[in-house]
Every structure is written in structure tokens, then in C-alpha cells.
Amino acid sequence: MNRTLVIGGLVALAVLLGLASWLLIGGRKPAPTSTEETVAQDGPMALNQVSIITKTGTTPSADNRSLNVLFSDFELRGSGREVRTAVFSTTWHVKLEPGERVAVATATVKGFMSSSGAQPQPPAAPPPATTPADAPATPADASASSATPATTAPPPAPVAPPRPVAGAGIATIFITVDGNTSSTQWRDTNGGGTDRVQTQAAVFSDAAHEKRNGGDIPVTVMVELNSNGSTESVAKISQLDLRLFVDNVPEPEPAPAPAAGTTAPSDTTAPAPANN
């Protein structure tokens, strides 16, 4: 009896060990690797690089009606098919005298844009003409060479430096002032780049939307640079000028509150008799 139990236990142990070995070795399947990065790059959508601009220097005017914002790193560079974006956003706190209100607020962006293309390749220079080395010299040639001194060829003219070639890069500038947005595209036509200026304004003519002392005006500047196959494209914002145009309009007086203890007069007129 005891021998039978021992043999049965050994058989059961061997079965369990075999099953565990099959699960660990034979039944194990390799886990699929993640393809999230590959899909993001090779799929129908690719993420573009976006930068948030935070390094600034500000200079307000003495009357608090203008504010100059300087940038040190508001610059985008790209080549080939790269698309890059940079955003700067701020809120301007209005400080005015009593009785003054904002009529118009403007934001002027000053920057630079350039885009260069590939330089054209110069044509190959023709090889210099040579004479056979084994050609015998005639007596006439010998007498001419002895009578005429040898002359050297003039040095080649210096090659002018290649002119820059304009690329196809495009910089799109978006300016938003208190929800009013405008956009424009900067392109380079000479390959050397030019300075640019763009302005956006917001008008506060609605009495329900007026801005007085203590009001806030949000301002956002966004630049999207599409290299568009160029060798190198550059878009740079150097400064942002904010300005307020103010008019003198007294603040509306609040409606007087009804006096305490007074009630509206009641209608004591007798009703008209009904017609029978």
C-alpha cells in the first residue's frame, strides 16, 4: 500500500514537472513589440516641434500706454521638409487714469525672415589643348622660336562669388489681440532675407466691452515655419510693441437704488362696471 502511494506520488510529480516545462518553454510566445513610434513617424500624421517662448525683457512707457517686449530666443530654423512652430502669449494689465478708457489696442511684431535654396552647379571647364610630344620640329619652327621670346598665358579672371538663391520656405505669422486674429505669410525673394513688420489692432467701441483701469488684454504671437524643401529657412521675432489709444469718457453712473421703506404706488382706480 505504501509502495503504491509512493509510486503514484512520483508519477504525479513527473506530470506536473512536464506540464510546467511545456508552459515555460514550449508554450511561451514572444510578446509583440510596440510600434507606436513607427506609426507616429510613418503613418498619416507626424508631430511637429512646438516651442513656448518665455525669455523676454519688457520696457513700459511712463504713461503706461505702451509696452515694448524684447525676445532673445524667438527664432525658428529648418531645412528640407521640417515644420516648426513657436508661440508667445501674455496678458497686458491696463493702467489708466479715472475717466479714461481704451479706444484701440495694437500689437506690432518686428522680425526677420530668410530662405535659401541650393546653389546651381557651374559648368565643367574644358580640358586644356595639348600637342603631341613626339611631333618633330621643323626648321621654320625652330627659327621662329629662337627669334620670338616665349610668352606666358594671362592668369584666369577671378571667379565672382555665387549669388544667394531664394528658397521656397514660408513663415506664417499669427497675431491675436483680445480675440481678434490676423495672419500673413513671409517669403524670401532674394535669398538674403529682409526685415518684416506686422500689426494687429482691437477696437473697444462697445460699451459692454470697454477696457478701463484694471482691465486685461490678452495678446498671442505664433510663428509657423515651413521649410518647404529649402536648404535653410529662418524666421525670427525680435520685438513686440504694444500700444493703447485712449479717449476720455466718464464712467457711467450706476442707477440710483430705491429708498428704503418706499413702495410702488398702488392702483386705486375703481374697475369699470360690466355691461349686462
C-alpha positions in Angstrom: 0.0 0.0 0.0 2.7 2.4 0.9 4.7 1.4 -2.1 1.7 2.2 -4.3 1.3 5.6 -2.8 5.0 6.4 -3.3 4.9 5.3 -7.0 1.7 7.4 -7.6 3.2 10.4 -6.0 6.3 10.2 -8.2 4.2 9.8 -11.3 2.1 12.9 -10.4 5.3 14.9 -9.7 6.7 13.9 -13.1 3.5 15.0 -14.8 3.5 18.4 -13.0 7.1 19.0 -13.9 6.5 18.1 -17.6 3.5 20.5 -17.7 5.5 23.3 -16.1 8.3 22.7 -18.6 5.9 22.9 -21.5 4.4 26.1 -20.2 7.8 27.8 -19.7 9.5 26.6 -22.9 7.1 25.2 -25.4 4.0 27.2 -24.7 5.7 30.6 -24.3 5.1 33.0 -27.2 7.1 36.2 -27.8 5.2 39.3 -26.9 4.7 41.7 -29.8 6.8 44.9 -29.7 5.3 48.3 -29.6 5.1 50.1 -33.0 3.8 53.4 -31.6 6.9 55.4 -32.5 7.0 53.9 -36.0 3.3 54.6 -36.6 3.8 58.2 -35.4 6.6 58.8 -37.9 5.5 56.7 -40.9 1.7 56.9 -40.5 -0.7 59.6 -41.8 0.3 62.1 -39.1 3.7 63.3 -37.8 4.1 65.6 -34.8 5.8 68.9 -35.4 8.1 70.6 -32.9 6.4 73.4 -30.9 8.4 75.8 -28.7 6.9 78.1 -25.9 8.7 81.4 -25.7 9.3 82.6 -22.2 12.5 84.6 -22.2 11.6 88.3 -22.6 12.6 91.8 -21.5 9.9 94.4 -21.1 10.0 98.2 -21.0 6.8 100.1 -20.2 6.3 103.8 -21.0 5.9 106.5 -18.4 2.2 106.9 -19.2 1.5 103.2 -19.2 0.2 103.4 -22.8 2.9 101.4 -24.5 4.9 98.3 -23.7 8.0 97.1 -25.5 8.8 93.3 -25.3 12.2 92.1 -26.5 12.9 88.5 -27.4 16.3 86.7 -27.2 15.3 83.2 -28.5 12.2 83.7 -30.6 13.8 82.1 -33.6 13.0 79.1 -35.8 15.3 77.3 -38.2 14.6 74.4 -40.5 15.5 72.7 -43.8 14.1 70.1 -46.1 10.5 69.3 -45.1 10.7 70.4 -41.5 7.8 72.3 -40.0 8.4 74.2 -36.7 6.2 76.4 -34.5 6.8 78.8 -31.7 4.2 80.6 -29.5 4.4 83.6 -27.2 1.3 84.5 -25.1 0.9 87.2 -22.5 -1.8 89.4 -20.8 -1.4 93.1 -20.6 -2.7 94.8 -17.5 -4.3 98.1 -18.3 -3.3 101.1 -16.1 -5.3 104.3 -16.8 -6.5 107.4 -15.0 -10.1 107.8 -13.9 -12.3 108.7 -16.7 -10.0 107.2 -19.4 -10.9 104.1 -21.4 -9.1 102.2 -24.2 -10.3 103.0 -27.7 -7.9 100.9 -29.7 -5.1 98.4 -28.7 -2.4 97.5 -31.2 0.3 94.8 -31.3 3.2 95.3 -33.8 5.6 92.4 -34.4 9.1 93.2 -35.8 11.2 90.3 -37.2 13.3 88.8 -39.9 12.7 86.0 -42.5 15.1 84.4 -44.9 15.0 81.2 -47.1 17.9 79.9 -49.2 17.9 77.3 -51.9 20.6 75.1 -53.5 23.3 76.8 -55.5 23.4 75.9 -59.2 26.5 73.9 -60.2 28.9 75.8 -62.6 29.6 74.0 -65.9 32.8 71.9 -66.1 35.8 73.7 -67.5 37.0 72.2 -70.9 40.4 70.4 -70.7 43.4 72.4 -71.9 44.5 71.7 -75.5 47.8 69.7 -75.8 50.1 69.0 -78.7 51.7 65.6 -79.3 55.0 65.3 -77.6 56.6 63.2 -80.4 55.9 65.7 -83.2 59.2 66.7 -84.9 60.0 70.4 -85.0 60.5 71.9 -88.5 63.4 74.3 -89.2 60.9 77.1 -89.6 59.5 76.4 -86.1 63.0 76.3 -84.7 64.0 79.7 -86.2 60.7 81.3 -85.1 61.1 80.0 -81.5 64.7 81.4 -81.4 63.6 84.8 -82.7 60.4 85.3 -80.7 60.6 85.2 -76.9 58.3 82.8 -75.1 55.1 84.4 -73.7 53.1 83.1 -70.7 49.3 82.8 -70.8 47.4 85.5 -68.7 46.1 84.4 -65.3 42.5 83.4 -65.3 40.0 86.1 -64.2 38.8 85.7 -60.6 35.5 83.9 -60.2 32.7 86.0 -58.7 31.2 84.6 -55.5 27.9 82.9 -56.1 24.8 85.0 -55.5 22.3 83.7 -52.9 19.4 81.7 -54.3 16.0 82.2 -52.7 14.3 79.2 -51.2 10.7 78.2 -51.0 10.3 78.5 -47.2 7.2 80.1 -45.8 6.8 81.7 -42.3 3.1 82.3 -41.3 2.7 84.9 -38.5 -0.5 84.9 -36.4 -1.2 87.8 -34.0 -4.2 87.8 -31.7 -5.3 90.8 -29.6 -8.2 90.3 -27.3 -9.6 87.6 -29.6 -9.0 89.5 -32.9 -6.6 87.5 -35.1 -4.8 88.3 -38.3 -2.2 86.2 -40.2 0.2 86.9 -43.0 2.9 84.9 -44.8 6.5 86.0 -45.0 8.6 84.8 -48.1 12.1 85.5 -49.2 12.6 86.7 -52.8 16.3 87.3 -52.8 17.9 84.5 -50.7 19.4 87.0 -48.3 16.4 87.8 -46.1 14.6 91.0 -45.2 13.2 92.7 -42.1 9.4 92.4 -41.6 6.7 94.2 -39.6 3.1 93.2 -39.0 0.4 94.9 -36.9 -2.9 93.7 -35.4 -5.5 96.0 -33.7 -8.5 95.5 -31.5 -11.2 98.2 -31.2 -13.2 98.6 -28.0 -16.2 100.7 -29.1 -18.8 98.6 -27.4 -19.8 100.0 -24.1 -20.4 96.5 -22.7 -16.8 95.5 -23.8 -14.9 98.6 -22.8 -11.5 98.5 -21.1 -10.6 100.8 -18.3 -8.1 100.9 -15.4 -7.5 97.3 -14.2 -8.7 95.6 -17.4 -6.8 92.8 -19.1 -5.9 92.5 -22.8 -4.6 89.0 -23.9 -2.0 89.0 -26.7 -0.6 86.0 -28.5 2.0 85.7 -31.3 2.5 82.4 -33.1 5.0 81.7 -35.9 4.9 78.6 -38.1 7.9 78.0 -40.3 7.5 75.6 -43.2 10.9 74.9 -44.8 9.2 73.6 -47.9 12.2 71.9 -49.4 14.7 74.8 -48.9 18.3 74.5 -47.9 17.8 76.6 -44.8 14.8 78.8 -43.7 14.9 81.2 -40.7 12.1 83.1 -39.0 12.9 85.4 -36.1 10.8 87.8 -34.0 13.0 90.4 -32.3 10.4 92.5 -30.5 6.7 93.1 -29.8 5.3 96.7 -29.4 2.0 97.0 -27.6 0.2 100.4 -27.6 -3.0 101.8 -26.2 -5.0 104.7 -27.8 -7.1 106.2 -25.1 -10.1 108.6 -25.1 -11.7 110.5 -22.2 -15.2 109.1 -21.4 -16.7 109.5 -17.9 -17.6 106.3 -16.3 -21.4 105.7 -16.4 -23.1 106.4 -13.1 -25.0 103.5 -11.6 -28.7 103.7 -11.4 -30.0 105.1 -8.0 -31.3 102.4 -5.7 -34.9 102.8 -4.4 -35.2 104.5 -1.0 -35.7 102.2 2.0 -39.4 101.9 3.2 -40.9 103.1 0.0 -43.3 101.0 -2.0 -44.6 101.4 -5.5 -47.9 103.3 -5.7 -51.0 101.1 -5.9 -53.7 101.5 -8.5 -56.8 102.8 -6.7 -58.9 103.3 -9.8 -62.3 101.6 -9.5 -63.0 99.0 -12.1 -65.5 99.9 -14.8 -69.0 98.4 -14.4 -69.6 95.4 -16.6 -72.2 95.8 -19.3 -75.2 93.5 -19.0 
